[in-house]
């Protein structure tokens, strides 16, 4: 058995169990939800166990409390197979009136609450789990803490990660089963995930039959627009290029809704700061996958292809960094946004914490020219912020694929390789 690699969400799960009767862990298939939940659970039941699924479903209808019996916290894996368990858990949480009773896991956003189902508000806390960050997969030294950047502390770290390694990390992704494998089997995990999505998962999520080839073309088009604010109509037209069939807007929205429900795509919302001047801020979400390897699998490319096309690699590296920043920012109780105004001034990531503190991040592959461009963009945005109505940024950072070491420039901008970062 492989050794368990600790996850950033471990601590968050522990805190939620200390504060709520039940915790629902949501996230993409294969991201490690069940394995992580089992580290904390004292008993568990797997609703998707092939030889017992039907019996469990019947029991959930006739006597759901029977399935909830066991030492706590009790894990109910893939609970949505028997939706009636949601109300049963909510009732037991109220009845027992104690925290830390249940952990639920699911690979689908369950939001189809009918009149008989309670939303679970106040009883069941939702916790989003993503594929592994580089720090979790042991590919980041973790010498630089994001928390320390918010505190303004000094940094120091050396880094010898090559661009070839970064290309591999992008294509391998953060799937736990891929960590520690040789290159070919490691890269196959994302390809297999992609095949499962287009073949079955995109239809199974809501029992709506969807065309496999159209799903492939949609994901490929989405991958070509990663890191951009391309409209959904632009993506739809890109899908239809050189194709004789149709794909109307309603169908597009149906496919995208299914992909969101199974956590394949996760766009970044726009950030709206207080500015000194009346500048129109673009509000279109920025297109991202939950893991960059889904994009490379959609495009049918590998590490060498990325190294031969650094422009494409730059966008997909941005997706990798946003994935990691989201994981680290969750730990700090914050949210990752994107900024772009009508003049084209853009900031790849804005990390905004619940307490109001925020940091500005530009993402670059590396090299003096790109780092300088990133720093100038950050300073330009910082100069536009109305500091009479909101605080100055806690930090400005150029996050790189390749840099020999982490340092703070004379203008106050940090330059940090992604393989040195941790929460």
C-alpha positions, 0 to 999 in steps of 0.5 A: 500500500502506498504511503498516505501523502498528507493533504492541505485539506486534512486540517480543514476537514478536522476544523469542520468536524470540530464545528459541524455535525457533518462534512461533505467533501466534494471534488473531482473523481480520483482526487483522493477524497475517500482516502483523505476521509478515511484518515479521519473516519472511525467507520465507513460504508462505500455506497458504490460497492458493486455487490451491495449497491442495490441493497444499500439503496433499498436500506436507505429507503426503508431504514436509512438510520441503519446505514448510519450506525457505526463509530464516529466520524462515520464515512459515507462514500458516494452518498448520492447513490442513495439521496435519501441519506442526506435527510437521514444524516441531517436528522441524525445530526439534529437528534444527536446534537454533537459535532463530528458525526459524519463525513460524506464524499461525492464526485458530483455537485448535488443541488437537486433538492426537492421539497422533501429534502432539507438543504443541510444548512447549519448541519452539513458543511461543504468542503471542496477538495481538488487534485494535489498541489505541487507541495502535496505531491512533494514536487515543491520544497515549500520553503516559501509560505503564502501565509508569510507573504501576507505577513510581509516576512523575508523569504529565501529559497533556492530552486533547481527545477527545470522547465522540462520538469514543469512541463511534466507536472502540467501534463501529469497533473495532481492525481494521487495515483500518478504520483511516484510513477514512471513518466508513461504510466504517470501521464496516462492517468490524466488521459484515462480520466479524460476518457472517463469524463467524455465516455460516461461521467458527463452523461451519468451526472444527470442521466442526460445522454450526451455525445462523446465526440461533441464532449471531446470537441468542447473540452478541446476548445475549452483547453485552447481558451485556458487563461482567457476571458473568451465568451461561451459563444466564442468557444461554441464557434471554435467547436463548430469550425470545420464541422458540419453538425450543429451545437446550439447555445442550450446544448452548450450550457447543458454540457458545461453545467455537467462538466461543472457538476463533476468538477472538470472545469472551474473558472475564476471570477472577476475581482472588483476593487475600489479604483481611483478612477472610473475604469470599467472592469471586465466581469467575464470569468477566466476559463480554467480546468480543475487540473491542467492535465485535463487540458493537455489530455483534451488537446492530445499533447505531452511535455515535449509538445509544451516545450515546443510551444511555450506560448501554450505552455504559458497558459497551461502553467497558469492553470497549474498555478491557479490550481495550487493557489486555490488549494493554498488560499482555501487553507488561509480562508480566502478566494482566488480571483482574476482582474482585467479592465477595459484598458487591457490591464490584467492580473492573473490571480488576486488572492483575497482573504476573508479579513480583507487582506489581498495579494496580487500575482502575475504568473510567468514561465520565467526569464528576466523580460517576462519577470519584468513585464509581470512586475510592471503590471502588478505595480500598475494595478496597485497604483490604480487602487483607491487606498482611501477605501481599501488597504494596500496589497499585502504583497505583489508576486511574480510566480514563475515556472523557472527561477534560480531562487526566490527573492524580493526586488528593490521595488518590493515585488517578490519573484518566487518559483511555484516549486518553492511555495506552500500554504 
